[in-house]
């Protein structure tokens, strides 16, 4: 497991015929794991959100908006 990832919101989930799931998520923010939480069947963690320095204008902002 990586120390840094993204916090995301589940927008849609769909069970497919083979028994699997298709899930659509939207990233909210980069996040760093503060500590893992045990005692459940799922991987859970307490996280700290990582603030991003987003330029107000210019070529870098244009490039970020295209991704």
N, C-alpha and C positions, 0 to 999 in steps of 0.2 A: 504494500500500500504506500502511496506517495504522501509526503507531508503537505503538499500544496495541490489544490484542485479548484473546483468551482462549486458554489452553492447554486442549486437549481430548483425551479418550480416545475412540478409535473403538470403538463397541460392536458394530456390525454393518455389513457391506457386502454389497450384492446387485447383481449385474449384471442389467440389465433388457433385454428383447428388442430395443430399438432401439440397443443397444450402449453405453448410458450406465450410470451407477452410481447407486444410492441408498445413502446412508451415514447411519447413526444415530450421533451423537456425544453425549458428555456433557462439559459444561464443567467444568474442574477449578479454574482460577484465572485471574484477570486477569493479563496479562503484557505487558511492554514489550520491543520488539526491541532487543537490544544490538548485533547485527551480522547482516547477511545473508550466507549461505554460497553461493558460486557453484560451478560445476563439475558440477552435476547437472541433470537434466531437470525436477526439482521445485523449488518455492520452499521454501527452508529458512532457518531463522534460529536464532541463539543468543539466548536470552531470559532476562530476569529476571522472576521472579514478583512480583506486586504484592500486598502484604498488605492485607487488608480489615479495617476496623474494624467488627465486627458487634456490635450491642448485645446485652447479656446477656438483657434482657427489655424489656417495654413495647410500646407501639403500633408503634414502628418495626420491631421484630423480628417482630411479628405480620404487618405489611404485607410484609416481606421473605419470609416463609415462604409467603405466598399467591402469589407470583410464580413 
